[in-house]
Amino acid sequence: MNVPQHGILLSRSFFEAPPERVAPRLLGKVFAHRTRFGWLTGRIVEVEAYLGPHDPRADAASHSHRGPTARNSVLFGPAGHAYLYFIYGRYYCMNFSCEIEGRGGGILLRALEPLTGLDRMAHNRGLEPNAAPRLLTSGPGRLCQALALTRPAHNGLDLLDPASPLQVRDDGFRVRHVFATARIGIRQSADLPLRFALHAHPCASGPKSLPGKRIFLRA
């Protein structure tokens, strides 16, 4: 059931905080999916925070902006659960719920550095087995294809349950600083500096020269 080579599960309290606090601290953690072919895992290198409707900054790009609905109910539930949605009629996007229950905060998983199961990820993406890691999991749609994530199969799963096929783990990899920029690929509330990435990481998505600032994380 567990992925011992990839450390320990994160705690619920880790996610019970505002999205802009949780998001940069997710960088360097391991996201894992247990499939019938074995574990597919990747190190988180890029995320975006999306604010709940209680936040005075009025994040119109957030799925929870207008309050709870049948579609976004996971975001208003307990922290540390998977929220998936479908875009452009062909791609899924993977998100983590955060904040205390009822607040509707979320974090979009934008890019991973593949760690295990790369051949299977390439197969899922329709690529050759030796495809470059960036082509596997750089971008929210790509990584969901690579890890075979869908809303029907995975929406609402507890990421912190050792029996869950989806988990977020800490293997001891330490991130001292991250790069914060405006979010990409959105039109509303696009000025909020809520995209966080490992600076210049080859698996990060989007432009490599976005203006932003370096943020140092406390140990």
HELIX and SHEET records of a PDB file:
HELIX    1   1 PRO A    4  HIS A    6  5                                   3    
HELIX    2   2 ARG A   12  PHE A   15  1                                   4    
HELIX    3   3 PRO A   19  LEU A   26  1                                   8    
HELIX    4   4 SER A   73  PHE A   76  5                                   4    
HELIX    5   5 LEU A  118  ARG A  125  1                                   8    
HELIX    6   6 PRO A  133  THR A  137  1                                   5    
HELIX    7   7 PRO A  140  ALA A  146  1                                   7    
HELIX    8   8 ARG A  151  HIS A  154  1                                   4    
SHEET    1   A 7 ILE A   8  LEU A   9  0                                        
SHEET    2   A 7 LEU A 166  ASP A 170 -1                                        
SHEET    3   A 7 VAL A  30  THR A  35 -1                                        
SHEET    4   A 7 GLY A  38  TYR A  50 -1                                        
SHEET    5   A 7 GLY A 105  THR A 116 -1                                        
SHEET    6   A 7 TYR A  91  CYS A  98 -1                                        
SHEET    7   A 7 ALA A  82  ILE A  87 -1                                        
SHEET    1   B 7 ILE A   8  LEU A   9  0                                        
SHEET    2   B 7 LEU A 166  ASP A 170 -1                                        
SHEET    3   B 7 VAL A  30  THR A  35 -1                                        
SHEET    4   B 7 GLY A  38  TYR A  50 -1                                        
SHEET    5   B 7 ARG A 195  ALA A 197 -1                                        
SHEET    6   B 7 HIS A 177  THR A 181 -1                                        
SHEET    7   B 7 GLY A 212  PHE A 216 -1                                        
END                                                                             
